Amino acid sequence: MPYSSQSARTLAALGASMVAAIFVGCGGSDAPGNDGGRAGTSAGGAIAGVAGAAAGSSSGGGSAGAPSAAGAASVAGASGAANPGGAPGVGGSPGTAGLGGNAGSSAIAGSTASGGTSSGGSANGGAAGASGAAGAASTCPTATPLTGGKKYCSNSTGTAVGNYTYELWAEGNGSGCMNVFGVDANFSANWSGVEDFLARIGLTFDRSKTPSQIGTLSAEFAETKTGNDGLVYVGIYGWTVDPLKEYYILDDWGTTKPGGVASDGTPRTNMGKITVDGEVYDVWKRTRVDAPAITGDHMTFDQYFSIRQTARQCGKISISEHFSKWNDLKMPMGKMVEAKLLLEAQDSTGTINFTTAKVTVK
């Protein structure tokens, strides 16, 4: 919008303040206000903090509180902690800095790292908008994919290495293969135009024990993949019997994040949120009727889903903790059939290579 010469002088003063605030140091600490309403600045909120200060002082407030030190996290992708601003000054009508609401966006960090969302609050009376947290950069280890192995291109099950078993299952159009490397649960897979394709390696059980009777299940994984069209699931997969359940713990996916609608368009029921391994997962349930299962082709059973709110390509998955928290949500498990690292794809073409793959029970 147009601005007057007085506005130009004000903007120039603000610009100088902004430059000074941005180069104060690494952000995160709070700076209480003295009498006025200057907002504390942070990596994601420097501009809004200065704007709040100017607006607060110009409306009759006292002198502005010192800003929080600005974070140097914009390029590195480090998360900027949310900082409350200085307390409103005594005397003088509070200034309004409504533009502080846009404080959340970090210059680079949010766009180069996963999960960088932010929210800046309104800065009435000098209260600072909270700075947005930038997503953490990927810390997955660099690893050379395995080569060789034994290749399977039709539905089959068998022994991988040690206690591990593999399974390849596909139906409908397209084609797909998996390579079983014989090192931990590592495998690779490629698929082309598949209707539904599942490749998995992990532990198989005798269907006589519940998860708590088996022990503590967990997994470690690292993977690289290509082709993100259609449906792509990466995570933990398995079944229980008595009652019959199919379950997914999904840490990575393709272009479209899975959620409240299944691939066939039917809805899933949101059961709540759980926190496992320091990350929030959305929990969903869906009942399938007259569908294929490990006990027959025309079965009725529930599917359980834990879907990580931000995708990752490596890490630890505490499987038993998901089971325990599902039970708290009235989602009981039956007797364990399997717990395996999974690649599933529908209407998709791509590749995946697990460079780390372990499923353990203690």
C-alpha positions in Angstrom: 0.0 0.0 0.0 1.2 3.7 -0.5 3.2 5.3 2.3 4.1 8.9 3.3 7.5 10.4 3.9 6.8 10.0 7.7 6.2 6.3 7.0 9.5 6.2 5.1 11.4 7.6 8.1 9.7 5.2 10.4 10.5 2.2 8.2 14.1 3.3 7.9 14.3 3.4 11.7 12.7 0.0 11.9 15.1 -1.4 9.4 18.1 -0.3 11.5 16.5 -1.8 14.5 15.9 -5.0 12.6 19.5 -5.3 11.5 20.7 -4.8 15.0 18.3 -7.3 16.4 19.1 -10.0 13.9 22.9 -10.0 14.6 22.6 -10.0 18.4 23.5 -13.8 18.7 22.1 -17.3 18.8 18.4 -17.2 19.8 16.3 -19.0 22.4 16.6 -16.8 25.6 13.8 -14.5 26.7 14.3 -10.8 27.5 11.7 -9.3 29.9 10.3 -5.9 29.0 10.8 -2.9 31.2 8.0 -0.4 30.6 7.1 -0.7 27.0 6.0 -3.4 24.7 8.8 -4.6 22.4 8.4 -8.2 21.4 11.3 -10.6 22.0 12.8 -11.7 18.7 13.9 -15.2 17.6 15.1 -17.0 14.5 11.6 -17.1 13.0 10.2 -13.8 14.5 12.9 -11.0 14.3 10.8 -8.7 12.1 7.6 -9.1 14.0 9.4 -8.5 17.4 10.8 -5.2 16.1 7.4 -4.2 14.7 5.8 -4.9 18.0 8.4 -2.7 19.8 7.8 0.2 17.4 4.0 -0.1 17.7 4.1 -0.5 21.5 6.4 2.5 22.1 4.6 4.8 19.7 1.3 4.4 21.5 2.5 5.8 24.8 4.3 2.8 26.3 7.5 3.1 28.2 10.9 2.1 26.9 11.0 -1.2 25.1 12.4 -4.4 26.7 15.5 -5.8 25.2 14.7 -8.3 22.5 15.5 -12.0 22.7 18.7 -12.9 20.9 18.0 -13.8 17.3 18.7 -17.4 16.4 21.2 -18.2 13.6 19.1 -21.2 12.6 17.7 -20.0 9.3 20.3 -21.7 7.1 21.1 -24.6 9.5 17.6 -25.8 9.9 17.8 -25.8 13.7 14.5 -25.3 15.5 13.9 -21.9 17.0 12.3 -22.1 20.5 9.2 -20.1 21.0 10.0 -16.9 23.1 7.5 -14.8 25.0 8.2 -11.1 24.7 8.6 -8.4 27.3 5.9 -7.8 29.8 3.6 -4.8 29.1 5.0 -1.5 30.5 3.4 0.3 33.4 1.6 3.4 32.3 0.8 4.5 28.8 -1.8 2.8 26.6 -0.7 -0.5 25.2 0.5 -0.4 21.6 -1.0 -2.8 19.0 1.3 -4.7 16.7 -1.1 -6.8 14.8 1.4 -7.6 12.1 3.3 -9.7 14.6 1.1 -12.6 13.6 3.2 -13.4 10.6 6.4 -13.9 12.7 6.5 -17.7 12.2 8.2 -18.1 8.8 12.0 -18.7 8.9 13.9 -17.5 5.9 15.3 -20.9 4.8 15.0 -23.4 7.6 11.4 -24.3 7.2 11.6 -25.0 3.5 14.8 -27.1 3.6 13.8 -29.3 6.6 10.9 -31.5 7.3 8.1 -30.2 9.5 9.0 -26.5 9.7 5.7 -24.9 10.8 5.3 -21.7 12.8 2.8 -19.5 14.4 3.2 -15.9 15.4 0.8 -14.5 18.0 -0.8 -11.0 17.9 1.4 -8.5 19.7 -1.2 -6.3 21.5 0.3 -4.4 24.4 3.7 -5.5 23.4 3.2 -9.3 23.9 5.5 -11.1 21.5 4.3 -13.5 18.8 5.8 -16.9 19.3 8.4 -17.8 16.8 7.9 -20.8 14.5 10.0 -23.9 15.0 12.1 -24.8 12.0 12.1 -28.5 11.0 15.2 -30.4 11.8 17.5 -31.4 9.0 17.8 -35.0 8.1 20.4 -36.9 10.1 20.2 -40.3 8.4 23.5 -42.0 8.1 25.2 -42.3 4.7 25.3 -46.0 3.7 26.2 -47.9 0.6 23.2 -50.0 -0.6 23.8 -53.7 -0.6 24.0 -55.6 -3.9 23.4 -59.1 -5.0 21.0 -61.2 -2.8 18.2 -63.4 -4.0 15.5 -62.0 -6.2 11.8 -62.9 -6.0 9.2 -61.7 -8.4 6.1 -63.7 -7.5 4.1 -64.3 -4.4 6.3 -66.2 -1.9 7.4 -66.5 1.7 10.6 -68.0 3.2 13.6 -67.6 5.4 15.8 -64.6 5.0 18.6 -65.0 7.6 18.7 -66.1 11.2 15.2 -65.7 12.7 14.0 -63.4 9.9 11.4 -64.4 7.3 10.4 -62.5 4.1 7.1 -62.3 2.2 6.3 -60.9 -1.2 2.6 -60.5 -2.1 1.0 -58.7 -5.0 -2.3 -58.7 -6.9 -3.7 -57.0 -9.9 -1.9 -55.2 -12.7 1.8 -54.3 -12.9 4.9 -56.1 -11.7 7.3 -56.0 -8.7 10.3 -57.8 -7.3 12.3 -57.9 -4.1 15.9 -58.7 -3.3 16.6 -60.5 0.0 20.2 -59.8 0.9 20.7 -62.2 3.8 22.1 -59.4 6.0 19.8 -58.6 9.0 16.4 -57.7 7.5 17.8 -55.7 4.7 16.1 -55.9 1.3 15.4 -53.8 -1.8 12.4 -53.8 -4.1 11.3 -52.3 -7.4 7.8 -52.1 -8.8 6.1 -50.8 -11.9 2.4 -49.8 -12.3 1.4 -52.2 -9.6 -2.2 -52.4 -8.3 -1.1 -53.6 -4.9 2.5 -54.7 -3.9 3.8 -55.7 -0.5 7.4 -56.6 0.3 8.5 -57.2 3.9 11.1 -58.9 6.2 11.1 -59.3 9.9 10.0 -61.7 12.7 7.2 -64.3 12.4 5.6 -65.8 15.5 3.7 -69.0 16.2 0.3 -67.2 16.9 0.2 -68.5 20.5 1.3 -65.3 22.4 0.0 -61.7 22.7 2.5 -58.9 22.2 3.1 -58.5 26.0 3.8 -62.2 26.3 6.4 -62.1 23.5 8.4 -59.2 25.0 9.5 -55.7 23.8 9.5 -55.4 20.1 11.5 -52.6 18.3 13.0 -51.9 14.9 15.8 -49.8 13.3 15.7 -48.7 9.7 17.3 -46.5 7.1 16.1 -46.4 3.5 16.3 -44.5 0.2 13.6 -44.6 -2.3 12.6 -43.3 -5.7 9.1 -42.9 -7.2 6.6 -41.3 -4.9 3.5 -41.4 -7.1 0.4 -43.3 -6.0 0.4 -44.9 -2.6 3.7 -45.7 -0.9 3.9 -46.9 2.7 7.2 -47.5 4.6 7.2 -48.8 8.2 6.2 -51.7 10.3 3.5 -54.2 9.3 1.9 -57.3 10.6 -1.1 -59.3 11.7 -2.6 -60.8 14.9 -5.3 -63.5 15.2 -7.9 -64.0 17.9 -8.9 -61.3 17.2 -7.9 -60.9 13.6 -6.1 -57.5 13.1 -3.9 -56.0 10.4 -1.7 -53.2 11.6 0.7 -50.5 10.2 3.2 -48.1 11.8 4.1 -45.7 9.1 7.2 -43.5 9.3 7.6 -42.7 5.6 5.4 -42.4 2.5 5.2 -41.1 -1.0 3.8 -37.8 -2.4 0.5 -38.1 -0.5 0.6 -38.5 3.3 -1.8 -41.3 4.4 -4.6 -40.2 6.7 -8.3 -40.4 7.2 -9.3 -41.8 3.8 -8.2 -45.2 2.5 -6.9 -45.7 -1.0 -10.3 -47.0 -2.1 -12.0 -43.8 -0.8 -13.6 -45.3 2.3 -13.1 -43.3 5.6 -11.0 -44.3 8.5 -12.0 -43.4 12.1 -9.6 -41.1 14.0 -8.8 -42.7 17.4 -6.6 -39.9 18.7 -2.9 -39.1 18.9 0.0 -40.9 20.6 3.6 -39.9 21.2 6.2 -42.6 20.6 10.0 -42.1 20.1 9.5 -38.3 20.7 7.1 -37.8 17.8 3.4 -37.5 17.5 1.5 -40.2 15.5 -2.1 -39.9 14.3 -4.0 -43.1 15.1 -6.7 -44.4 12.7 -8.9 -47.5 12.6 -10.8 -49.0 9.7 -13.0 -52.1 9.5 -12.7 -54.2 6.3 -15.5 -56.5 5.2 -15.2 -59.5 2.8 -11.5 -58.8 2.3 -8.4 -61.0 1.9 -6.5 -61.7 5.1 -3.9 -64.2 6.3 -6.8 -66.5 7.4 -8.8 -66.4 4.2 -10.1 -64.4 1.3 -13.4 -63.2 2.6 -12.8 -62.0 6.1 -13.9 -59.1 8.3 -11.3 -57.4 10.5 -10.0 -54.1 11.8 -7.0 -52.3 10.4 -4.9 -50.2 12.8 -2.7 -47.3 11.7 -0.1 -45.2 13.5 1.0 -42.5 11.0 3.9 -40.2 12.0 3.1 -36.6 11.6 6.3 -35.9 9.8 8.0 -38.4 7.5 11.5 -39.7 8.1 13.8 -42.1 6.3 15.6 -43.6 9.3 15.3 -44.1 13.0 14.1 -46.4 15.8 10.5 -47.6 16.0 9.3 -48.8 19.4 6.8 -51.3 18.2 5.5 -52.5 21.6 4.9 -48.9 22.7 2.5 -48.4 19.8 0.7 -51.6 20.8 0.4 -50.5 24.4 -1.0 -47.1 23.5 -3.4 -48.6 21.0 -4.8 -50.7 23.8 -5.3 -47.5 25.9 -7.4 -46.3 22.9 -9.6 -49.4 23.0 -7.8 -51.0 20.1 -6.8 -54.4 21.4 -4.3 -56.7 19.7 -4.6 -60.5 19.3 -2.0 -63.2 19.2 1.1 -62.2 17.2 1.6 -63.5 13.7 4.4 -61.1 12.5 6.2 -57.8 12.9 8.1 -56.9 9.7 9.7 -53.9 8.0 7.4 -53.0 5.0 7.3 -51.5 1.6 3.7 -51.3 0.2 2.8 -49.6 -3.0 -0.5 -49.2 -4.9 -0.9 -47.6 -8.4 2.7 -46.7 -8.3 6.2 -47.2 -9.8 9.4 -46.9 -7.9 12.3 -48.5 -5.9 13.4 -48.8 -2.3 16.6 -50.0 -0.7 16.9 -50.6 3.1 20.5 -49.9 4.1 19.7 -50.6 7.8 16.9 -53.0 8.7 16.5 -54.8 12.1 13.5 -56.1 14.1 14.3 -57.3 17.6 12.5 -58.6 20.6 13.8 -58.4 24.2 
